[in-house]
């Protein structure tokens, strides 16, 4: 029988921590080990007093050892850890490896580590256990190993359960947290995406490795090139390991457009990239066939394109990654042999000022007029006064009589004329013209499927263009997004844009990036608000959890900006003792804040930094606006200058427009939410003067 060679996600983390010189030796060993794990040159050593007698160590050199799960019978070999000799021995002694009798998944855990989390106080049964309502049989059926039931039974509150979760198999940790949150057993089973298995052979490691829950932490190596690719970026585990719910979405055949919702850190973009790769391999049968992966922002498109190169290898040539505006400009330029020029925001502002100065209509604020133009006229593709006089303005707040509409239309006409004289156009016109050209010419595009990321930020016109890119068919559109993170677009109902997702909607609920403490703090900022599901419904937030635990966010208030900047510099110097500078990002609401307060202070302190602009690559500390960090993540996030006169940012010209004011406040709140959830391990929030009302509400 051909030997089967697998490695665990824990092994990759351990490998990433050892010195580069030792990593080279580990790689050399692994290549030989994969070629012939039964070679006489490999010395398997038993460990005394080990919990699992199938565990062996193998020598890398005089100092380092790898830990292998090596059954007496069979041909499965699993590398699970690598470390200094003594540390590797200690790690292995405390680990249990078992095929779960209820689910059939291969699990790896330490009973002693779990017991350390349970404090003496929680062991005293003065207070009911948080999961006392469920029998042991129920907990075991959800993947909890029998050996860990006492530790779970000792838990009295959610905070302790969060701390224990990292010592439980991931699927068991998810199930226990969902039960503690009030989800029913049936809801938990559905969310886990894996049904209980009957007649499990707990001695069959080969079958266990094929289980979806095993594949989220163990990968079977098929080739030398695959091994090299994994070891080149061991901490990029998203390329290798997927949650069963994610894997199901990646491979599922949909009979039309499919939508996936999920909070920050739930792996929406990861799923979208794996979906693109899967469809490229299964649908692109001709040399010209392509999968289009599109986003709302150019920076995110650049980041995704770089990650797709690492994920897809040669198949990357079948995937075109572009943000929707760039795609539309390129398409129109190629089709019309022109060079389209789009007006920048400051240029549009001057054109609106020109239109208003030439008008005698002083009853309308600039902000109101611009919103009216975008959300009523452009959204409904109105080109004549007659259309504007009769169109519904539902949800716009301020009512307008027919005479008032006629007066407003005069200003719109002057704006259109000014825009035409400038030789430039608006993005809405570019998007619409691209769609109309496709529809009118019947132009056939090479796309077999379109993947849409950050769906919440797309506008109606962009959705109509996306619908026109590919005919309705199986697996045509795969849409991922989160309305909690809407910082650009307005609420859109997909069905009104010709995209029917009914019966093809899913939701990801596990946060893999942010600790539960940071996640809960950020979600508290949105308390009291409801968020749409992109199709007229409301998002169900129940069950959204993180399996990671860490310190709570650190909130600091200072009297002056100088005091705040000095504190941030001191904090960074302390952090740099244990972390590289690239782990740190300072984010502020405006570019002016970064320039005036934080960049200059870092320069004075001799700290290396990079101002993120057109690139995601940086050396030293990253400096960025809150909008710019969207789609990125950092181990340490410092949100600076979170003052009440800064966020929410004051916008002129919308005082008479209640709808615009609410929309602006919701976007500002979501912007702060997005910035906070870029943090992986540590979140520091500072302000000078009065803190933002959003922070005060949480406190």
WOPE-V442257 format. One record per residue. RES is the residue in one small letter. PHI is phi in whole degrees, -180 to 180 (* if undefined). D_FIRST is the distance of its C-alpha to the first C-alpha in whole Angstrom. Layout:
res=RES phi=PHI d_first=D_FIRST
res=RES phi=PHI d_first=D_FIRST
This chain:
res=x phi=* d_first=0
res=x phi=-69 d_first=4
res=x phi=-61 d_first=6
res=x phi=-110 d_first=9
res=x phi=-117 d_first=12
res=x phi=-131 d_first=16
res=x phi=-132 d_first=19
res=x phi=-99 d_first=22
res=x phi=-67 d_first=26
res=x phi=-63 d_first=27
res=x phi=-60 d_first=25
res=x phi=-64 d_first=27
res=x phi=-65 d_first=30
res=x phi=-66 d_first=30
res=x phi=-60 d_first=29
res=x phi=-66 d_first=32
res=x phi=-87 d_first=34
res=x phi=-82 d_first=34
res=x phi=-59 d_first=36
res=x phi=-57 d_first=35
res=x phi=-61 d_first=34
res=x phi=-72 d_first=32
res=x phi=-60 d_first=30
res=x phi=-61 d_first=30
res=x phi=-67 d_first=28
res=x phi=-63 d_first=26
res=x phi=-61 d_first=25
res=x phi=-61 d_first=24
res=x phi=-62 d_first=22
res=x phi=-64 d_first=20
res=x phi=-64 d_first=19
res=x phi=-69 d_first=18
res=x phi=-63 d_first=16
res=x phi=-64 d_first=14
res=x phi=-64 d_first=14
res=x phi=-160 d_first=12
res=x phi=-69 d_first=12
res=x phi=-97 d_first=12
res=x phi=-59 d_first=15
res=x phi=-66 d_first=18
res=x phi=-74 d_first=20
res=x phi=-95 d_first=19
res=x phi=-99 d_first=21
res=x phi=-82 d_first=20
res=x phi=-116 d_first=23
res=x phi=-75 d_first=24
res=x phi=-114 d_first=27
res=x phi=-75 d_first=30
res=x phi=57 d_first=31
res=x phi=-89 d_first=28
res=x phi=-68 d_first=28
res=x phi=-121 d_first=24
res=x phi=-76 d_first=23
res=x phi=-88 d_first=19
res=x phi=-86 d_first=21
res=x phi=-132 d_first=21
res=x phi=-111 d_first=23
res=x phi=-130 d_first=22
res=x phi=-82 d_first=25
res=x phi=-91 d_first=26
res=x phi=-155 d_first=29
res=x phi=-64 d_first=32
res=x phi=-105 d_first=33
res=x phi=-104 d_first=30
res=x phi=-132 d_first=27
res=x phi=-105 d_first=24
res=x phi=-105 d_first=23
res=x phi=-125 d_first=19
res=x phi=-86 d_first=18
res=x phi=-135 d_first=15
res=x phi=-63 d_first=14
res=x phi=-63 d_first=14
res=x phi=-114 d_first=11
res=x phi=99 d_first=8
res=x phi=-131 d_first=7
res=x phi=-104 d_first=10
res=x phi=-129 d_first=13
res=x phi=-123 d_first=16
res=x phi=-82 d_first=19
res=x phi=-119 d_first=22
res=x phi=-164 d_first=25
res=x phi=-148 d_first=27
res=x phi=-171 d_first=30
res=x phi=-57 d_first=33
res=x phi=-52 d_first=31
res=x phi=-66 d_first=34
res=x phi=-65 d_first=33
res=x phi=-63 d_first=30
res=x phi=-63 d_first=30
res=x phi=-62 d_first=33
res=x phi=-61 d_first=31
res=x phi=-66 d_first=27
res=x phi=-59 d_first=30
res=x phi=-94 d_first=31
res=x phi=-100 d_first=28
res=x phi=-114 d_first=26
res=x phi=-118 d_first=23
res=x phi=-153 d_first=22
res=x phi=-84 d_first=21
res=x phi=-64 d_first=25
res=x phi=-68 d_first=25
res=x phi=-92 d_first=28
res=x phi=-106 d_first=26
res=x phi=88 d_first=22
res=x phi=-89 d_first=22
res=x phi=-80 d_first=21
res=x phi=-120 d_first=24
res=x phi=-137 d_first=25
res=x phi=-158 d_first=29
res=x phi=-122 d_first=31
res=x phi=-65 d_first=34
res=x phi=-65 d_first=36
res=x phi=-64 d_first=37
res=x phi=-66 d_first=37
res=x phi=-67 d_first=40
res=x phi=-65 d_first=42
res=x phi=-71 d_first=43
res=x phi=-78 d_first=44
res=x phi=-73 d_first=48
res=x phi=-59 d_first=50
res=x phi=-64 d_first=52
res=x phi=-75 d_first=50
res=x phi=-73 d_first=49
res=x phi=-73 d_first=52
res=x phi=-85 d_first=52
res=x phi=-79 d_first=56
res=x phi=-129 d_first=54
res=x phi=-63 d_first=52
res=x phi=-69 d_first=48
res=x phi=-67 d_first=47
res=x phi=-118 d_first=45
res=x phi=-63 d_first=47
res=x phi=-72 d_first=47
res=x phi=-115 d_first=43
res=x phi=-69 d_first=42
res=x phi=-57 d_first=39
res=x phi=-60 d_first=37
res=x phi=-67 d_first=38
res=x phi=-62 d_first=37
res=x phi=-66 d_first=33
res=x phi=-65 d_first=33
res=x phi=-94 d_first=33
res=x phi=100 d_first=30
res=x phi=-79 d_first=32
res=x phi=-62 d_first=31
res=x phi=-58 d_first=33
res=x phi=-65 d_first=33
res=x phi=-98 d_first=35
res=x phi=-61 d_first=37
res=x phi=-58 d_first=40
res=x phi=-65 d_first=40
res=x phi=-68 d_first=40
res=x phi=-64 d_first=43
res=x phi=-81 d_first=45
res=x phi=-78 d_first=45
res=x phi=-110 d_first=49
res=x phi=-150 d_first=49
res=x phi=-64 d_first=47
res=x phi=-61 d_first=48
res=x phi=-69 d_first=46
res=x phi=-65 d_first=43
res=x phi=-61 d_first=43
res=x phi=-67 d_first=42
res=x phi=-73 d_first=40
res=x phi=-55 d_first=38
res=x phi=-69 d_first=36
res=x phi=-104 d_first=35
res=x phi=-104 d_first=33
res=x phi=-54 d_first=30
res=x phi=-55 d_first=31
res=x phi=-66 d_first=31
res=x phi=-69 d_first=33
res=x phi=-61 d_first=35
res=x phi=-60 d_first=36
res=x phi=-61 d_first=37
res=x phi=-64 d_first=39
res=x phi=-68 d_first=41
res=x phi=-66 d_first=42
res=x phi=-62 d_first=43
res=x phi=-65 d_first=45
res=x phi=-82 d_first=46
res=x phi=108 d_first=47
res=x phi=-70 d_first=45
res=x phi=-74 d_first=44
res=x phi=-61 d_first=41
res=x phi=-64 d_first=40
res=x phi=-64 d_first=41
res=x phi=-65 d_first=38
res=x phi=-60 d_first=36
res=x phi=-66 d_first=37
res=x phi=-67 d_first=37
res=x phi=-71 d_first=33
res=x phi=64 d_first=32
res=x phi=-135 d_first=29
res=x phi=-85 d_first=30
res=x phi=-58 d_first=29
res=x phi=-111 d_first=26
res=x phi=-98 d_first=26
res=x phi=54 d_first=24
res=x phi=-74 d_first=22
res=x phi=-89 d_first=19
res=x phi=-71 d_first=20
res=x phi=-98 d_first=17
res=x phi=-98 d_first=14
res=x phi=-69 d_first=14
res=x phi=-62 d_first=12
res=x phi=-66 d_first=15
res=x phi=-61 d_first=17
res=x phi=-65 d_first=16
res=x phi=-85 d_first=17
res=x phi=-68 d_first=21
res=x phi=-54 d_first=24
res=x phi=-73 d_first=25
res=x phi=-72 d_first=22
res=x phi=-68 d_first=22
res=x phi=-79 d_first=25
res=x phi=-138 d_first=24
res=x phi=-129 d_first=21
res=x phi=-126 d_first=19
res=x phi=-84 d_first=16
res=x phi=-85 d_first=16
res=x phi=-96 d_first=15
res=x phi=-152 d_first=17
res=x phi=-64 d_first=19
res=x phi=-66 d_first=22
res=x phi=-64 d_first=21
res=x phi=-62 d_first=21
res=x phi=-63 d_first=24
res=x phi=-62 d_first=26
res=x phi=-67 d_first=25
res=x phi=-73 d_first=26
res=x phi=-67 d_first=29
res=x phi=-143 d_first=31
res=x phi=-65 d_first=29
res=x phi=-87 d_first=32
res=x phi=-87 d_first=32
res=x phi=-70 d_first=29
res=x phi=-62 d_first=31
res=x phi=-73 d_first=29
res=x phi=-115 d_first=26
res=x phi=-112 d_first=26
res=x phi=-127 d_first=28
res=x phi=-65 d_first=30
res=x phi=-53 d_first=29
res=x phi=-66 d_first=32
res=x phi=-71 d_first=32
res=x phi=-61 d_first=29
res=x phi=-60 d_first=30
res=x phi=-69 d_first=33
res=x phi=-62 d_first=31
res=x phi=-101 d_first=29
res=x phi=-68 d_first=32
res=x phi=-92 d_first=34
res=x phi=-105 d_first=38
res=x phi=-87 d_first=40
res=x phi=163 d_first=43
res=x phi=-60 d_first=44
res=x phi=-123 d_first=42
res=x phi=-123 d_first=43
res=x phi=-124 d_first=41
res=x phi=-103 d_first=43
res=x phi=178 d_first=43
res=x phi=-71 d_first=45
res=x phi=-57 d_first=44
res=x phi=81 d_first=41
res=x phi=-85 d_first=39
res=x phi=88 d_first=37
res=x phi=-61 d_first=39
res=x phi=-67 d_first=39
res=x phi=-61 d_first=35
res=x phi=-60 d_first=34
res=x phi=-62 d_first=37
res=x phi=-68 d_first=35
res=x phi=-64 d_first=31
res=x phi=-63 d_first=33
res=x phi=-60 d_first=35
res=x phi=-64 d_first=31
res=x phi=-60 d_first=30
res=x phi=-69 d_first=33
res=x phi=-62 d_first=33
res=x phi=-76 d_first=29
res=x phi=-102 d_first=30
res=x phi=-106 d_first=34
res=x phi=-86 d_first=35
res=x phi=-96 d_first=34
res=x phi=-109 d_first=37
res=x phi=-56 d_first=38
res=x phi=-88 d_first=41
res=x phi=-66 d_first=39
res=x phi=-140 d_first=40
res=x phi=-108 d_first=39
res=x phi=-97 d_first=42
res=x phi=-111 d_first=42
res=x phi=-126 d_first=45
res=x phi=-134 d_first=47
res=x phi=-86 d_first=50
res=x phi=-114 d_first=51
res=x phi=-67 d_first=50
res=x phi=-64 d_first=49
res=x phi=-66 d_first=46
res=x phi=-60 d_first=45
res=x phi=-64 d_first=45
res=x phi=-63 d_first=43
res=x phi=-64 d_first=40
res=x phi=-60 d_first=40
res=x phi=-65 d_first=39
res=x phi=-69 d_first=36
res=x phi=-64 d_first=35
res=x phi=-62 d_first=35
res=x phi=-72 d_first=33
res=x phi=-80 d_first=31
res=x phi=-97 d_first=30
res=x phi=61 d_first=30
res=x phi=-66 d_first=31
res=x phi=-70 d_first=31
res=x phi=-62 d_first=34
res=x phi=-64 d_first=37
res=x phi=-88 d_first=36
res=x phi=-115 d_first=38
res=x phi=-100 d_first=41
res=x phi=-114 d_first=43
res=x phi=-157 d_first=46
res=x phi=-81 d_first=49
res=x phi=-61 d_first=51
res=x phi=-69 d_first=54
res=x phi=-62 d_first=53
res=x phi=-62 d_first=51
res=x phi=-64 d_first=54
res=x phi=-63 d_first=57
res=x phi=-61 d_first=54
res=x phi=-62 d_first=54
res=x phi=-67 d_first=58
res=x phi=-61 d_first=59
res=x phi=-69 d_first=57
res=x phi=-78 d_first=58
res=x phi=-105 d_first=62
res=x phi=55 d_first=62
res=x phi=-122 d_first=64
res=x phi=-123 d_first=63
res=x phi=-71 d_first=63
res=x phi=-119 d_first=64
res=x phi=-102 d_first=64
res=x phi=-67 d_first=66
res=x phi=-79 d_first=65
res=x phi=-55 d_first=66
res=x phi=-69 d_first=69
res=x phi=-69 d_first=70
res=x phi=-64 d_first=70
res=x phi=-61 d_first=72
res=x phi=-66 d_first=75
res=x phi=-67 d_first=75
res=x phi=-67 d_first=75
res=x phi=-61 d_first=78
res=x phi=-62 d_first=80
res=x phi=-66 d_first=79
res=x phi=-77 d_first=81
res=x phi=-65 d_first=84
res=x phi=-83 d_first=85
res=x phi=-109 d_first=85
res=x phi=-98 d_first=88
res=x phi=-90 d_first=85
res=x phi=-102 d_first=85
res=x phi=-84 d_first=84
res=x phi=-122 d_first=80
res=x phi=-76 d_first=78
res=x phi=-61 d_first=76
res=x phi=-62 d_first=72
res=x phi=-62 d_first=73
res=x phi=-64 d_first=74
res=x phi=-67 d_first=71
res=x phi=-66 d_first=69
res=x phi=-62 d_first=71
res=x phi=-63 d_first=70
res=x phi=-74 d_first=66
res=x phi=-91 d_first=66
res=x phi=-115 d_first=68
res=x phi=-71 d_first=69
res=x phi=-67 d_first=66
res=x phi=-62 d_first=64
res=x phi=-104 d_first=66
res=x phi=55 d_first=67
res=x phi=-89 d_first=70
res=x phi=-120 d_first=72
res=x phi=-129 d_first=76
res=x phi=-58 d_first=78
res=x phi=-58 d_first=78
res=x phi=-69 d_first=75
res=x phi=-70 d_first=75
res=x phi=-67 d_first=78
res=x phi=-111 d_first=76
res=x phi=-70 d_first=72
res=x phi=-73 d_first=71
res=x phi=-114 d_first=71
res=x phi=-57 d_first=69
res=x phi=89 d_first=68
res=x phi=-86 d_first=70
res=x phi=87 d_first=72
res=x phi=-76 d_first=76
res=x phi=-85 d_first=77
res=x phi=-130 d_first=79
res=x phi=-75 d_first=82
res=x phi=-60 d_first=82
res=x phi=-62 d_first=85
res=x phi=-66 d_first=83
res=x phi=-63 d_first=80
res=x phi=-64 d_first=82
res=x phi=-68 d_first=83
res=x phi=-64 d_first=80
res=x phi=-62 d_first=79
res=x phi=-61 d_first=81
res=x phi=-66 d_first=79
res=x phi=-61 d_first=76
res=x phi=-63 d_first=78
res=x phi=-64 d_first=79
res=x phi=-64 d_first=76
res=x phi=-61 d_first=74
res=x phi=-66 d_first=77
res=x phi=-65 d_first=77
res=x phi=-65 d_first=73
res=x phi=-65 d_first=74
res=x phi=-65 d_first=76
res=x phi=-74 d_first=74
res=x phi=78 d_first=72
res=x phi=-123 d_first=69
res=x phi=-141 d_first=67
res=x phi=-101 d_first=65
res=x phi=-61 d_first=61
res=x phi=-59 d_first=62
res=x phi=-67 d_first=63
res=x phi=-62 d_first=61
res=x phi=-61 d_first=58
res=x phi=-66 d_first=60
res=x phi=-65 d_first=61
res=x phi=-64 d_first=58
res=x phi=-64 d_first=57
res=x phi=-62 d_first=60
res=x phi=-67 d_first=59
res=x phi=-62 d_first=56
res=x phi=-69 d_first=58
res=x phi=-80 d_first=61
res=x phi=-98 d_first=59
res=x phi=66 d_first=56
res=x phi=-59 d_first=54
res=x phi=-91 d_first=50
res=x phi=-97 d_first=48
res=x phi=-83 d_first=44
res=x phi=-85 d_first=43
res=x phi=-92 d_first=40
res=x phi=-164 d_first=40
res=x phi=-126 d_first=42
res=x phi=-104 d_first=41
res=x phi=-118 d_first=44
res=x phi=-107 d_first=44
res=x phi=55 d_first=47
res=x phi=-60 d_first=48
res=x phi=-65 d_first=51
res=x phi=-95 d_first=53
res=x phi=-80 d_first=53
res=x phi=-95 d_first=56
res=x phi=-57 d_first=57
res=x phi=-62 d_first=58
res=x phi=-69 d_first=54
res=x phi=-66 d_first=53
res=x phi=-66 d_first=55
res=x phi=-66 d_first=54
res=x phi=-59 d_first=50
res=x phi=-62 d_first=50
res=x phi=-77 d_first=52
res=x phi=-70 d_first=49
res=x phi=-150 d_first=47
res=x phi=-67 d_first=48
res=x phi=-66 d_first=47
res=x phi=-167 d_first=43
res=x phi=-61 d_first=40
res=x phi=59 d_first=38
res=x phi=-72 d_first=42
res=x phi=-126 d_first=43
res=x phi=-125 d_first=41
res=x phi=-118 d_first=43
res=x phi=-125 d_first=43
res=x phi=-175 d_first=45
res=x phi=-156 d_first=47
res=x phi=-67 d_first=51
res=x phi=-62 d_first=52
res=x phi=-104 d_first=51
res=x phi=-75 d_first=54
res=x phi=-123 d_first=56
res=x phi=-127 d_first=57
res=x phi=-81 d_first=57
res=x phi=-106 d_first=59
res=x phi=-60 d_first=57
res=x phi=-130 d_first=56
res=x phi=-104 d_first=55
res=x phi=-58 d_first=52
res=x phi=-62 d_first=54
res=x phi=-77 d_first=57
res=x phi=-106 d_first=55
res=x phi=85 d_first=54
res=x phi=-115 d_first=50
res=x phi=-99 d_first=49
res=x phi=-107 d_first=47
res=x phi=-57 d_first=47
res=x phi=83 d_first=44
res=x phi=-131 d_first=42
res=x phi=-121 d_first=43
res=x phi=-139 d_first=40
res=x phi=-141 d_first=41
res=x phi=-93 d_first=39
res=x phi=-124 d_first=40
res=x phi=-102 d_first=38
res=x phi=-88 d_first=40
res=x phi=-100 d_first=37
res=x phi=-105 d_first=40
res=x phi=-101 d_first=43
res=x phi=-65 d_first=43
res=x phi=-62 d_first=45
res=x phi=-66 d_first=48
res=x phi=-71 d_first=49
res=x phi=-59 d_first=47
res=x phi=-64 d_first=50
res=x phi=-65 d_first=53
res=x phi=-67 d_first=52
res=x phi=-65 d_first=52
res=x phi=-62 d_first=55
res=x phi=-66 d_first=57
res=x phi=-102 d_first=56
res=x phi=-59 d_first=58
res=x phi=95 d_first=60
res=x phi=-98 d_first=59
res=x phi=-110 d_first=57
res=x phi=-128 d_first=54
res=x phi=-78 d_first=54
res=x phi=-100 d_first=50
res=x phi=75 d_first=51
res=x phi=-144 d_first=52
res=x phi=93 d_first=55
res=x phi=-100 d_first=54
res=x phi=-117 d_first=53
res=x phi=-70 d_first=50
res=x phi=-92 d_first=49
res=x phi=-91 d_first=48
res=x phi=-62 d_first=47
res=x phi=93 d_first=44
res=x phi=-78 d_first=44
res=x phi=-139 d_first=42
res=x phi=-115 d_first=41
res=x phi=-90 d_first=38
res=x phi=-96 d_first=40
res=x phi=-129 d_first=43
res=x phi=-170 d_first=45
res=x phi=-70 d_first=49
res=x phi=-69 d_first=51
res=x phi=-57 d_first=53
res=x phi=-102 d_first=56
res=x phi=-112 d_first=59
res=x phi=-130 d_first=62
res=x phi=-122 d_first=65
res=x phi=-129 d_first=68
res=x phi=-75 d_first=72
res=x phi=-128 d_first=71
res=x phi=-66 d_first=69
res=x phi=-65 d_first=69
res=x phi=-63 d_first=68
res=x phi=-64 d_first=65
res=x phi=-63 d_first=64
res=x phi=-65 d_first=65
res=x phi=-63 d_first=63
res=x phi=-60 d_first=60
res=x phi=-62 d_first=60
res=x phi=-64 d_first=60
res=x phi=-62 d_first=57
res=x phi=-64 d_first=55
res=x phi=-61 d_first=56
res=x phi=-68 d_first=55
res=x phi=-66 d_first=51
res=x phi=-67 d_first=51
res=x phi=-64 d_first=51
res=x phi=-118 d_first=47
res=x phi=-135 d_first=46
res=x phi=-73 d_first=46
res=x phi=-62 d_first=49
res=x phi=-67 d_first=47
res=x phi=-80 d_first=46
res=x phi=-110 d_first=49
res=x phi=-133 d_first=51
res=x phi=-104 d_first=55
res=x phi=-119 d_first=55
res=x phi=-131 d_first=59
res=x phi=-68 d_first=61
res=x phi=-127 d_first=62
res=x phi=-66 d_first=62
res=x phi=-63 d_first=66
res=x phi=-58 d_first=65
res=x phi=-59 d_first=62
res=x phi=-71 d_first=64
res=x phi=-77 d_first=67
res=x phi=-115 d_first=66
res=x phi=-104 d_first=62
res=x phi=-64 d_first=62
res=x phi=-65 d_first=65
res=x phi=-69 d_first=64
res=x phi=-64 d_first=61
res=x phi=-63 d_first=62
res=x phi=-63 d_first=65
res=x phi=-82 d_first=62
res=x phi=74 d_first=61
res=x phi=-93 d_first=57
res=x phi=-76 d_first=55
res=x phi=-149 d_first=55
res=x phi=-132 d_first=54
res=x phi=-86 d_first=56
res=x phi=-71 d_first=53
res=x phi=-135 d_first=54
res=x phi=-88 d_first=53
res=x phi=-124 d_first=49
res=x phi=-96 d_first=47
res=x phi=-82 d_first=46
res=x phi=-152 d_first=48
res=x phi=-119 d_first=49
res=x phi=79 d_first=51
res=x phi=-72 d_first=52
res=x phi=-88 d_first=52
res=x phi=-117 d_first=55
res=x phi=-158 d_first=55
res=x phi=-76 d_first=57
res=x phi=-63 d_first=55
res=x phi=-65 d_first=55
res=x phi=-71 d_first=53
res=x phi=-82 d_first=50
res=x phi=-57 d_first=49
res=x phi=88 d_first=45
res=x phi=-108 d_first=45
res=x phi=-150 d_first=44
res=x phi=-142 d_first=45
res=x phi=-58 d_first=44
res=x phi=-126 d_first=48
res=x phi=-113 d_first=50
res=x phi=-114 d_first=54
res=x phi=-93 d_first=56
res=x phi=-110 d_first=60
res=x phi=66 d_first=63
res=x phi=-84 d_first=62
res=x phi=-99 d_first=66
res=x phi=-71 d_first=68
res=x phi=-91 d_first=70
res=x phi=-115 d_first=66
res=x phi=-137 d_first=64
res=x phi=-72 d_first=65
res=x phi=-70 d_first=66
res=x phi=-77 d_first=70
res=x phi=-119 d_first=70
res=x phi=-78 d_first=74
res=x phi=85 d_first=75
res=x phi=-127 d_first=73
res=x phi=-64 d_first=76
res=x phi=-94 d_first=77
res=x phi=-116 d_first=73
res=x phi=-61 d_first=72
res=x phi=-65 d_first=69
res=x phi=-68 d_first=68
res=x phi=-63 d_first=69
res=x phi=-64 d_first=66
res=x phi=-61 d_first=64
res=x phi=-65 d_first=64
res=x phi=-64 d_first=64
res=x phi=-64 d_first=61
res=x phi=-66 d_first=59
res=x phi=-65 d_first=60
res=x phi=-65 d_first=59
res=x phi=-66 d_first=56
res=x phi=-64 d_first=56
res=x phi=-66 d_first=56
res=x phi=-61 d_first=53
res=x phi=-60 d_first=51
res=x phi=-63 d_first=52
res=x phi=-65 d_first=51
res=x phi=-84 d_first=48
res=x phi=-78 d_first=47
res=x phi=-74 d_first=47
res=x phi=-97 d_first=43
res=x phi=-115 d_first=44
res=x phi=-131 d_first=48
res=x phi=-125 d_first=51
res=x phi=-119 d_first=55
res=x phi=-121 d_first=57
res=x phi=-125 d_first=61
res=x phi=-147 d_first=64
res=x phi=-132 d_first=68
res=x phi=82 d_first=71
res=x phi=-86 d_first=70
res=x phi=-65 d_first=66
res=x phi=-54 d_first=65
res=x phi=-61 d_first=66
res=x phi=-65 d_first=62
res=x phi=-72 d_first=61
res=x phi=-62 d_first=65
res=x phi=-64 d_first=63
res=x phi=-70 d_first=60
res=x phi=-61 d_first=62
